[in-house]
Amino acid sequence: MSDTIKFILNDSVREVSGLPPTTTILQYLRMQERLTGTKEGCAEGDCGACTVIVGEMSGDEAVYQAVNACIVFLPTLDGRHIITVEHLKMNPVQKAMVSCHGSQCGFCTPGFVMSLSALLHNKPDASDENIQDAIAGNLCRCTGYRPILDAARAANKAAERSLAPDIKTLKTLQRKKMFAYEAAGGKFFSPRTVEELAKVLAQYPAATLLAGGTDVGLWVTKQHMALDTIIYTGNVKELRQIGKTPAGLEIGGAVSYARAFDALAAYDESLEELLRRLGSTQVRNLGTVGGNIANGSPIGDGMPPLIALGAKLALRSKAGARTLPLEDYFIAYRKQDRKQGEFVEKIIVPAKPGNVLFKTYKISKRFDQDISAVCGAFALTMKGKVIVGARIAYGGMAATPKRAAKTEKTLQGREWTEATARQAMASIGEDFSPLSDMRASAEYRSIVAANLLYRFYLETTEAETATRVYNYVEG
């Protein structure tokens, strides 16, 4: 079964075998290639010191993105192009970092250079907001960020693309059938179609399904888990598609948050802001909407708004396919309704009717790259001023992402007034008994959950320019 991992490293083709399938790109670069410009800081995709640029074929073009090398397994590079800081050779970003004094101790500098180089390759007219989003996943302890931002702006003016792909060579590395790799007692499969995926998962039902790796990668780097068999969904053509239909949106199970961003953000500006705060650019480039759901975390930010919007989940296996409401997929803490041999095929998000009021909010200690204490999503179907349907979902309030059933019942059939909102706020305590942990106390979560509902009321009933007093629950 053993095959060779083939990819382009900077400007040369590499063929790698014999390394465990869970070898990370970071480990390979530093230990095998001795390319030590890529640094290890956190080994969990938070600090950005290990940022590299990975390119892959999309049609007849090569698309490049910044990713965290510390949580990406080497076999996922098969057929791709990886660029490290050593390859850039004083590009506009590096020159600007020097002239603007954007480096002090220098440890974080390669990661910043890679993040900004990827940004300016894809968006040479980047705005300040684009720049700040691009480096939100890169941490620096020395500079205070001002000179780094100055450098980014200076490089942006140069607008010179420095990533020159060898598309001809990259095309020769593309596989038409499933890639299978075995080394050091571990197996890795990368199917190309849903049929291949269903077949190999039926053969290895205990295998670990790998999508973006933003969670699975930590199982290896932090928990030191041994993953005997890995099935990678990131090359399955059908799972990488986004489809728009009159009924709504269909997002393949291996579509990253970065690729789904525009389609989901179109639902509401509050959802756009939530997605911008979901991890970092590097994390969103890797992490998938389907993987976030399949993982079943009670604090995953993607689930509450999708549940509130009435999304459904399509699951598939060799035995067939089935669809269920997204909220029914979550049974208990880390327990989901996914049978042996099943995988997430797609997420179906219905179109938002014109008579639906919708907002979603995230509360965390930091604005960027932080896990929610509470995430709330609210959707009211209106007939005039009367609520004829309510879907309210929270993350961080229970062992799973969960709808607020009693609160929804309180709202049903009533006019959307402050009195109605206040009564519904009181019902939230009947729906949830949150826990206290490192992110927030149970009391804080309960107060915030109620206040988010009141904020939703204000933002859907008052003009944005109106002067109003935010009379939140005291706590």
Sequence and secondary structure as in RCSB ss.txt:
>XXXX:A:sequence
MSDTIKFILNDSVREVSGLPPTTTILQYLRMQERLTGTKEGCAEGDCGACTVIVGEMSGDEAVYQAVNACIVFLP
TLDGRHIITVEHLKMNPVQKAMVSCHGSQCGFCTPGFVMSLSALLHNKPDASDENIQDAIAGNLCRCTGYRPILD
AARAANKAAERSLAPDIKTLKTLQRKKMFAYEAAGGKFFSPRTVEELAKVLAQYPAATLLAGGTDVGLWVTKQHM
ALDTIIYTGNVKELRQIGKTPAGLEIGGAVSYARAFDALAAYDESLEELLRRLGSTQVRNLGTVGGNIANGSPIG
DGMPPLIALGAKLALRSKAGARTLPLEDYFIAYRKQDRKQGEFVEKIIVPAKPGNVLFKTYKISKRFDQDISAVC
GAFALTMKGKVIVGARIAYGGMAATPKRAAKTEKTLQGREWTEATARQAMASIGEDFSPLSDMRASAEYRSIVAA
NLLYRFYLETTEAETATRVYNYVEG
>XXXX:A:secstr
    EEEEETTEEEEE SS TT BHHHIIIIIS  TTS  SSSSSSS TTEEEEEEEETTEEEEEEEEGGG BGG
GGTT EEE GGGT S HHHHHHHHTT  SS SSHHHHHHHHHHHHHH TT  HHHHHHHTTT   SSS SHHHHH
HHHHHHHH        HHHHHHT  SS EEEEETTEEEEE SSHHHHHHHHHHSTT EEESS TTHHHHHHTT  
  SEEEE TT GGGG EEEETTEEEEETT BHHHHHHHHHTT HHHHHHHHTSS HHHHHH BHHHHHHHT TT 
TTHHHHHHTT EEEEEETTEEEEEEHHHHEEETTEES  TT EEEEEEEE   TTEEEEEEEE SSSSS   SEE
EEEEEEEETTEEEEEEEEEESSSSS EE HHHHHHHTTSB SHHHHHHHHHHHHHH      SS  HHHHHHHHH
HHHHHHHHHHHS TTS         
